[in-house]
Amino acid sequence: MKLVRYGPVGQEKPGLIDHGGRLRDLSAQVTDISGETLSAGALEKIAALDTGLLPLVNGSPRLGPCVGGVGKMICVGLNYSDHAKESGMAVPTEPVLFMKATSAIVGPHDDVEIPPGALKVDWEVELGVVIGSTARYVSREQALDHVAGYCVVNDVSERAYQLERGGQWDKGKGCDTFGPLGPWLVTRDEVPDPQALDLWLEVDGKRYQNGNTRTMIFDVVTLVSYISQFMSLQPGDVISTGTPPGVGMGQKPAPVYLAAGQVMRLGIAGLGEQQQTTINATVQETK
């Protein structure tokens, strides 16, 4: 299944994409596409519905983040060896973990804001893993049992904040709008091998990233098991699994960074596409 959330910011409704590619409303069945909806039992009930009887949503409503109420967004750094090389960093011997603020999460086609004074805003297409049931100290053999599905993530980053402001990666990763999720959550049964997915990203029509999840250093099974040794993974949590080479920071002969007015388009085979326009963030003034 392809599960979605649609509607204005903060008022998203649950839905699904039917076999004809049409948006159907799920509001009468579930309150949201979030933690409680993502258990195996809940997903089985949705899958058993006759989609032809679900209300058809007309027009082209905004798509929100494909998961609501995300408790944690855990990111994996340097998980493709070529990306580690272009970043000038050693290939990790264990997964590098950091958190992305949940306030960064936006819809797949929402604008991405350039923070005031930011000069090194970068792009990163990544496979997102959505947790469906609590995972705590799980083995590799059990890891995928706790996965509800997958989605596209753009791990937008401000490299100066990340690397030049005291060594805290979170500063460069958690800015508002730096976490587009979607367009939809594709349930695990439709992704037989998460390590065989092409992923790509373009800026203003120029292809910068071309990769495949088979070249991850640590695969999805390893990541779910590994992270669960340090923190419980709970329904609705998202793991962003790292990016292939081709980020702006690694361009030769000089890095390329985003400015207002540019368009990012990115996607993963079978998981859909995102498109964002960059804009300058508005500074909030107190009265």
N, C-alpha and C positions, 0 to 999 in steps of 0.2 A: 504494500500500500504506500501511497504518497500522501502524507498528512500535512495539512497546512493550517496557518492562522491568518485570518484576513480581516481587514477593516482598519479604522483609524487607530493611531497610536494610543495604547492603553485601553482600547475597546475591541480588541481582536476577538473574532469568533473562530471556533474550530471548524475545519472542513477537510475534505479529501479531494484528490484529483481522480476522476473515474477513468475507465479504460479508453474513453474517447477524448481524454485530455480536458474535460470540463470540470469546473469547480462545483462541488456539492457541499451543502451545509450540514454540519453534524451537531448543531446546537441542541437538538432534541435528544441526542444520545449522550453527549459528554459536555462538561462545562468548559473544558479547555484541552489543548494538547500540551499536557504538562505531566508532572511526576505520576499522579495517580492514574493517568490514562495510559501509561507506558508499560504496565506490567503485562506479562504474557497473556494472562486471562482477559484483561481489558482489551488488548489488541485483537485477540481471537474473536471477541464479541463484535468489534467493529468490522473485522474481516468477514464475518458471517452475514452482515447486512446486505440487503438487496440495494445496491447503489442507485439503481434506476428509480427507486421510490424516494430517494433523498431529494430535498428541494434543490433545484438548480440555481446557482448564483449568477445573475446576469451582469454584464459589463466586465470591467477590469479593475476590481477593487485592489487597494494596496495590500501587499503581502507583508505580514509582520514576521518577526523571528519565528522559525518553525517550532521552537520549544518555548513555552511560557514558564515563568517562575523559576528560571534556572538558579539552582542553589550555589553551584560552583562551576567555574569554567577553568579547567586545568589545561595548560598548554605545554607542549613538548618542544624544547629548543634543539636546533642542530640535529634533526633526526634524519637528514639525508646527507651523506658524506660529501657530496659535491657542494651542498649549501654551506656546510661547515668550512670547506676549503675557501669558497668565495668570501666568507665572512672573516677569514684569517684566524679561525679558531680550530683547536684540536678536535678530532672526531671523538665523541664521548664514549666512555666505556660503560656508563650507566645512563639511563634517560635523564636529561636535564629538564627539570620541572619549574614552572612558574605559574602564577595565577593572573588571569585577565579579569578585571573588575566586571561584575555583571551589569553595572551601569553603562558599560561600553556596548552592550548588545543592542542591535537594531535589525530592521528588516533587510532582506537581500537586495532591495533596490532603493533603500533610503540613501540620502546624501551622507557622505563622509566629511566630517568637519576637520579643517586644518586648525590646530590650536593657535592662539595668539603667540607670535614669535617663533613658531615651529619652522624649521628649515630643512628637516630631513625625514619627511613622512614617506613611508615605504609601504609596499604591498606584499602579501604572502597568501597564496591560495593553499588551503589545507583541507584534509579530510577530517570531518567532525564525527566523533563517536558519541551517541546519546545513550545514557544508561537507563535501563528499564527496571532493574531491581537492585536492592542494596548489595554491594560487593565489599566484603571485608575479609582481608587475608585469603583471597581466592587463589586457586592454582591456575596455571595456564590452561589445563584441561577444562576448567569450569568457567573460564573468563567470558567466552562469548555467550554463555547462558544469561549473563547479566546485561547484555547489549540489546536495546530496543531497536536501534537503527542507526542510520548515517545521514550526514548532511554536508553541504559545502560551507566552509568558513573562510572569510577573508581576515587574516590576522594582521590588521593594519598596525603599523609600528612607527614610532618617532625615534629614529636611531640616536640622535643626540641625547634625548631623555633616557634612552635605554642604556647607552654605553659611555656617556660622558658626564653623567650627573650622579656619580657616587656608586656606580656599580649595581644599581637596583633595576633589573629588567622591567619590573612591574610599572615603573614610571612611564616607560615608553610604550607600554602595551595597553594600558587601561583607560586611555582618554575616551571621552564620550564619542560614540559612533564608531569606535575602532574594532567592533566585533559583529559585522553582518553575518547572520545565520539564515540559511535556507537556499532555495525557495521553499523546499519541502523536506520533511523527514521521511526518508525511505526506509521502511521496516526491514529488519535483518534478513527475512526470508527472500527478499528480492535482490540481495547482494550476496551471492554464494561465496565470493572470495574478495574480501576487502583489500587484499594485497595484489589486485590485478586491475586497478582503476587508473585510467589516464586522467591527468589534471593539468590545467593550463590557465594562463592569465594574460590579458592584453591591456595596454594603456593607450588610449586614443588610436585603437586599431593596430598597434604594433605588438606582436607576440613577444613577450619577455620570458614567460615560464612555460615549459613543456616537460612534463614528468610522468611518472607512474608510481603508484604506491608500492610496487614490488621492490623498489630501491630504498625503502625505509631501512634504517639501521635497526630499529626496534619495531616489530610489527604490532598490530592491534592487540593480538592475544597477549603479547609480552607487556604492553603498556597497561592494559586493564589490570592484569595480575600484579604488576610492579607497583602501580599507584595505590592499589588497595592494601598494600603492606604499610603505607604511610598515613593513609586517611581513608575513611569509608567513602565509597562512591554510592551516591543515592539517586533514586529515580529522578530523572530530569537533569542531572549533571551532564556536562558536555566536556569531552576531551578533544582538544585540537592537536592533531598528531604531528605537526611539523610541515615544513614547506620544501619543495624541490628547488634546485638552483634557478637563478634568473631574477632575484630580487634587485631592487634599484641600487642598494648599497654595493652590490657585487659587479655592477656594470663597468666595462673597460672601454676607453682609457680612464673614465671618470664616473663616479656614481651619478645616478639619475634619481631625482626625488620628485614627489608630487607637488603641484601647485593648484590653486583654486581654478576651477573650470575644466579640469580634465575628467576623462571617463575611464573607469576600470570595468572590464568585463572578464568574468572568470567562470570556470565550471569544472565539473568532474563527471566522467562518463556514467550515465544512469542516474545521477543525483541532481541534474538541473544546472542552471546558470544564474549568476548574479550580475547586476550592473549598478554601479554607483557613480555619481558625479561628485567631485570634490568641491567644497565651498569653504569660505573662511568662517570660522566660528564666531558667533556673536558674544561679546563680553557682557556678562550680566552686571547691571548697575544697581546698587542699592539706593533706596530713597529714604 
